[in-house]
């Protein structure tokens, strides 16, 4: 799945707006609007989209239609369809739906874990072991990629700094559990460029370089793209981002604002790093978002200012057609 998503590009920009963005708005985007938005993102060249989360509808009514959205997203050849799963039941539903990538969040702040998932570290690790076995048992082409995201790994609004020993212990336990990848998530917007370098190297020392190549960053304190630069310096090749900067965490006070997909793509392309994404088409895709969520604030410097005169993107060869 990952090879399919990254073939022919330098950096994978994983769009998380349909999950992380929508879970933080009060309005519920209609399913038809979601699928039109996803179609537009795919047409712009986005290779991986986190399209929803398999959580009870009473908790997140904004994502109650995730199975239907997954089914639609799977009609796009070459698109890696990702979902977040909070537990074993959610993973079973995601596997049954045919999702390509499952992400289980494990908050290194146990206080946040109890608030977000109502689970202790040991309970989440037990779920990780079960989900890894479920993924391994899935028939060849249906076997999803299993990522566990270390949430609040750069610090927590509820606990403050996280001890390195806790991060090491949980990283080792996740690799022993059989997960394919460990993602690093700045859930609370606490990360700084030096911290990004340090935490990436800390987790890689335990899990191995091949198991750590993705960052989920927030722009809560204005350091989102600076932290991307730090990630690039240590060989990170996948960055999550959200259209219009939607998103955050409802269980981490003040932690609003994913990095803006459009701004991230502009920066990478201006640096000569191919994302496979056509920036003009990506900017146009925002219209589906704003039309379906009237009055919802959206962000982005490139959307406001436009690209500079003479801008030449690294990706020049496509706007992909919608299948």
C-alpha positions in Angstrom: 0.0 0.0 0.0 2.7 2.5 1.0 4.7 1.8 -2.2 1.5 2.4 -4.2 1.0 5.8 -2.5 4.6 7.0 -2.8 5.7 5.8 -6.2 7.2 8.6 -8.3 7.2 11.2 -5.6 9.6 12.5 -3.0 7.3 13.4 -0.1 3.9 11.9 0.7 1.4 14.5 1.9 -1.4 12.6 3.7 -4.6 14.6 3.7 -6.4 14.2 7.1 -9.1 16.8 6.8 -12.0 14.4 6.2 -11.2 12.8 9.6 -9.2 15.1 11.9 -10.6 18.2 10.4 -14.3 17.2 10.4 -14.2 15.7 13.9 -13.6 19.2 15.3 -16.4 21.1 13.6 -19.9 21.2 15.0 -21.5 21.0 11.5 -22.0 17.6 9.9 -20.8 17.5 6.3 -23.2 15.4 4.2 -21.8 12.2 2.7 -22.3 13.5 -0.8 -20.2 16.6 0.0 -17.5 14.5 1.5 -17.2 12.3 -1.6 -17.1 15.3 -3.9 -14.3 16.8 -1.7 -12.4 13.5 -1.8 -12.9 13.3 -5.6 -11.4 16.8 -6.0 -8.4 16.0 -3.7 -7.7 12.8 -5.8 -8.0 14.8 -9.0 -5.4 17.2 -7.6 -3.0 14.3 -7.1 -3.4 13.6 -3.4 -2.1 10.0 -2.9 -3.3 9.2 0.7 -6.4 10.4 2.5 -7.6 9.7 6.0 -11.3 9.6 5.2 -12.8 9.0 8.6 -12.8 7.0 11.8 -14.7 4.0 12.9 -16.0 5.4 16.2 -19.6 5.2 17.6 -21.9 7.7 15.9 -23.0 9.0 19.3 -19.5 10.2 20.0 -18.6 11.7 16.6 -21.7 12.1 14.5 -19.5 14.0 12.0 -17.9 10.6 11.1 -20.9 8.3 11.3 -20.8 7.6 7.6 -17.1 6.4 7.5 -18.0 3.0 6.0 -19.8 4.6 3.1 -17.0 7.2 2.6 -14.4 4.4 2.6 -16.4 2.5 -0.1 -16.4 5.6 -2.3 -12.8 6.3 -1.8 -11.9 2.8 -2.8 -13.2 3.4 -6.3 -10.2 5.6 -6.9 -7.3 3.5 -8.2 -4.0 4.3 -6.6 -5.4 6.2 -3.6 -4.3 4.9 -0.2 -7.5 5.0 1.9 -6.6 5.5 5.6 -8.8 5.5 8.7 -8.3 6.0 12.4 -9.4 3.2 14.7 -9.8 3.7 18.5 -10.1 0.1 19.4 -10.4 -3.5 18.2 -14.0 -3.1 17.2 -13.1 -0.1 15.1 -10.3 -2.1 13.5 -12.5 -5.0 12.6 -15.0 -2.6 11.0 -12.1 -0.9 9.1 -10.7 -4.2 7.8 -14.2 -5.3 6.7 -14.7 -2.1 4.9 -11.4 -2.6 3.0 -9.4 0.3 4.3 -5.7 0.2 3.2 -4.2 1.8 6.3 -5.3 1.7 10.0 -4.0 4.1 12.6 -4.5 3.4 16.3 -3.7 6.4 18.6 -1.6 5.7 21.7 -1.2 8.8 23.9 2.1 8.7 25.6 0.4 10.9 28.2 -1.7 8.4 30.0 -4.0 11.2 31.3 -4.7 12.1 27.7 -5.3 8.5 26.8 -7.9 8.1 29.5 -9.6 11.3 28.3 -9.4 10.5 24.6 -9.9 6.7 24.5 -10.9 5.9 28.1 -8.0 3.4 28.1 -4.7 2.9 30.0 -1.5 2.3 28.2 -1.7 -1.4 28.8 -5.2 -1.6 27.4 -4.1 0.2 24.2 -1.1 -2.1 23.9 -3.3 -5.1 24.2 -5.5 -3.7 21.5 -2.5 -3.1 19.3 -1.4 -6.7 19.7 -4.9 -7.9 18.7 -5.2 -5.5 15.7 -1.7 -6.5 14.4 -2.8 -10.1 14.5 -6.1 -9.3 12.7 -4.2 -7.4 10.0 -1.7 -10.3 9.6 -4.6 -12.8 9.2 -6.3 -10.7 6.5 -5.8 -12.3 3.0 -2.9 -10.9 1.0 -4.3 -8.0 -1.0 -6.7 -7.1 1.8 -4.0 -6.9 4.5 -4.0 -3.3 5.7 -0.9 -1.3 6.8 -1.0 -0.9 10.6 0.3 2.3 12.1 0.2 3.2 15.8 0.5 6.9 16.4 2.3 8.1 19.5 0.0 11.0 20.3 1.1 13.9 22.7 4.7 12.6 22.1 6.0 16.2 22.1 4.1 17.2 25.3 0.7 17.3 26.7 -1.6 20.1 27.9 -2.8 17.8 30.7 0.5 16.3 31.9 3.2 18.6 30.4 6.5 17.1 29.2 6.7 13.4 28.6 9.6 11.4 30.0 11.9 9.9 27.4 11.8 6.5 29.2 8.0 6.4 28.7 8.4 7.1 25.0 11.1 4.4 24.7 9.1 1.8 26.6 5.9 2.3 24.5 7.9 2.3 21.2 9.5 -1.0 22.1 6.2 -2.4 23.2 4.5 -1.4 19.9 7.2 -3.1 17.8 6.9 -6.2 19.9 3.1 -6.0 19.3 3.7 -6.3 15.6 2.7 -2.9 14.3 4.1 -1.9 10.9 4.9 1.7 11.7 5.1 4.2 14.5 3.8 7.7 13.7 4.7 10.7 15.8 1.9 13.2 16.5 2.1 16.7 17.9 -1.4 16.5 19.2 -1.1 19.6 21.4 1.1 21.8 19.2 4.0 21.7 21.6 6.7 20.6 19.1 9.7 22.8 18.2 12.2 22.0 15.5 14.9 20.7 17.9 12.3 18.5 19.6 11.2 17.0 16.3 14.8 16.0 15.5 15.4 14.7 19.0 12.1 12.6 19.3 12.5 11.2 15.8 16.0 10.0 16.7 14.9 8.7 20.1 12.1 6.6 18.7 14.1 5.3 15.7 16.8 4.2 18.2 14.2 1.8 19.6 12.0 0.9 16.6 14.4 1.2 13.7 14.6 3.8 11.0 12.2 2.0 8.6 9.5 2.1 11.2 9.5 5.8 11.7 8.9 8.0 8.6 5.7 10.0 9.3 4.8 13.1 11.3 1.4 14.5 12.3 2.0 18.2 13.1 -0.2 21.0 14.3 0.4 24.8 13.8 -1.1 25.8 17.1 1.9 28.0 18.0 3.0 28.9 14.5 5.8 26.3 14.2 4.1 23.8 11.9 6.2 24.3 8.7 9.3 24.9 10.7 8.8 21.5 12.3 8.3 20.1 8.8 11.7 21.4 7.9 13.2 19.7 11.0 11.5 16.5 9.9 12.9 16.7 6.4 16.4 17.2 7.9 16.2 13.7 9.6 14.6 12.0 6.6 10.9 12.1 7.4 9.0 11.4 4.1 5.3 11.5 5.1 3.6 14.5 6.6 -0.1 14.7 7.6 -1.9 18.0 6.8 -5.5 19.2 6.6 -7.2 21.3 3.9 -7.8 24.8 5.2 -6.0 23.9 8.5 -9.1 22.3 10.0 -8.6 20.1 13.0 -7.1 19.6 16.4 -8.0 17.5 19.4 -11.2 17.9 21.3 -9.6 16.3 24.4 -6.4 18.6 24.5 -7.4 22.1 25.4 -6.1 24.8 23.0 -4.7 22.2 20.5 -6.3 23.5 17.4 -4.9 23.8 13.9 -3.4 21.1 11.7 -0.8 22.4 9.3 -2.5 23.6 6.1 -2.2 21.2 3.2 -2.0 23.9 0.6 0.8 25.8 2.4 2.7 22.5 3.0 2.5 21.5 -0.7 3.6 25.0 -1.8 6.7 24.9 0.4 7.7 21.4 -0.6 7.2 22.0 -4.3 9.1 25.3 -4.1 11.9 23.4 -2.5 12.0 21.0 -5.5 10.4 18.1 -3.6 7.8 16.3 -5.7 4.5 15.7 -3.9 2.5 14.6 -7.0 0.0 17.3 -6.2 -1.1 20.1 -8.5 -1.3 23.2 -6.3 -3.9 25.0 -8.4 -6.2 22.0 -8.3 -5.6 21.6 -4.6 -6.6 25.2 -4.0 -9.7 24.7 -6.0 -10.7 21.7 -3.9 -11.2 24.0 -0.9 -14.4 25.2 -2.6 -16.0 21.9 -1.8 -15.0 22.3 1.9 -16.2 25.8 2.3 -19.5 25.2 0.4 -20.3 22.3 2.7 -19.4 24.0 5.9 -20.7 27.6 5.6 -19.2 29.9 8.1 -16.5 27.5 9.3 -13.1 29.3 9.5 -10.4 28.0 7.1 -6.8 29.1 6.9 -3.9 29.2 4.6 -1.4 31.8 3.4 -1.2 30.5 -0.1 -5.0 30.6 -0.5 -5.0 34.2 0.6 -1.8 35.5 -1.1 -1.4 33.3 -4.1 1.9 31.9 -5.4 4.7 34.2 -6.1 5.4 35.3 -9.7 7.7 32.8 -11.4 6.9 29.9 -9.1 7.8 26.6 -10.7 6.6 23.6 -8.9 8.6 20.3 -8.8 5.4 18.4 -9.8 4.5 19.6 -13.3 3.1 16.6 -15.1 -0.5 16.1 -13.9 -3.9 16.8 -12.7 -5.2 13.2 -12.4 -8.6 12.5 -13.7 -11.3 11.2 -11.3 -12.1 7.6 -11.9 
